């Protein structure tokens, strides 16, 4: 699968990470396995965006 991601500013990445963390806590409290799995997928996108080559706007996952 190819991912096409716009470059994100460090503050946008930080905010995105905070949103994911809060959603994950909520899903854990609700014990909602489907949401936890979905958030795990979204988190992997966050990690790719955060750890990817800052000069690149395209990579394969």
Kinemage of the C-alpha trace (Angstrom):
@kinemage 1
@onewidth
@group {chain A} dominant
@subgroup {mainchain}
@vectorlist {calphas} color= white
{ca unk a 1} P 0.000 0.000 0.000
{ca unk a 2} L 1.323 3.443 -0.840
{ca unk a 3} L 0.810 6.344 1.504
{ca unk a 4} L 0.823 9.910 0.306
{ca unk a 5} L 1.267 12.320 3.158
{ca unk a 6} L 1.752 16.063 3.146
{ca unk a 7} L 4.594 17.338 5.218
{ca unk a 8} L 3.338 18.182 8.686
{ca unk a 9} L 4.736 20.772 11.029
{ca unk a 10} L 6.161 19.576 14.346
{ca unk a 11} L 3.291 21.230 16.229
{ca unk a 12} L 0.721 19.481 13.998
{ca unk a 13} L 2.417 16.140 14.619
{ca unk a 14} L 2.391 16.806 18.361
{ca unk a 15} L -1.310 17.699 18.296
{ca unk a 16} L -2.113 14.629 16.201
{ca unk a 17} L -0.261 12.444 18.713
{ca unk a 18} L -2.188 13.981 21.613
{ca unk a 19} L -5.510 13.362 19.862
{ca unk a 20} L -4.574 9.732 19.242
{ca unk a 21} L -3.509 9.283 22.885
{ca unk a 22} L -6.755 10.737 24.236
{ca unk a 23} L -8.846 8.605 21.880
{ca unk a 24} L -6.900 5.513 22.922
{ca unk a 25} L -7.459 6.198 26.624
{ca unk a 26} L -11.169 6.657 25.975
{ca unk a 27} L -11.353 3.385 24.036
{ca unk a 28} L -9.477 1.575 26.819
{ca unk a 29} L -11.839 2.940 29.468
{ca unk a 30} L -14.826 1.852 27.367
{ca unk a 31} L -13.087 -1.492 26.708
{ca unk a 32} L -13.984 -1.121 23.021
{ca unk a 33} L -11.728 -3.588 21.207
{ca unk a 34} L -12.758 -2.374 17.720
{ca unk a 35} L -11.848 1.233 18.552
{ca unk a 36} L -8.568 0.137 20.133
{ca unk a 37} L -7.652 -1.763 16.949
{ca unk a 38} L -8.671 1.164 14.734
{ca unk a 39} L -6.640 3.602 16.816
{ca unk a 40} L -3.679 1.241 16.515
{ca unk a 41} L -3.881 1.577 12.734
{ca unk a 42} L -4.107 5.363 12.965
{ca unk a 43} L -1.170 5.389 15.381
{ca unk a 44} L 0.957 3.538 12.826
{ca unk a 45} L 0.259 6.371 10.369
{ca unk a 46} L 1.350 8.863 13.028
{ca unk a 47} L 4.591 6.977 13.569
{ca unk a 48} L 5.207 6.866 9.813
{ca unk a 49} L 4.609 10.606 9.515
{ca unk a 50} L 6.689 11.371 12.591
{ca unk a 51} L 9.630 9.101 11.772
{ca unk a 52} L 9.628 9.293 7.991
{ca unk a 53} L 12.153 11.163 5.922
{ca unk a 54} L 11.286 14.852 6.397
{ca unk a 55} L 12.249 15.533 2.764
{ca unk a 56} L 9.905 12.850 1.453
{ca unk a 57} L 6.211 13.201 0.745
{ca unk a 58} L 5.736 9.618 -0.452
{ca unk a 59} L 6.653 6.241 0.977
{ca unk a 60} L 5.352 2.719 1.027
{ca unk a 61} L 4.029 1.049 4.138
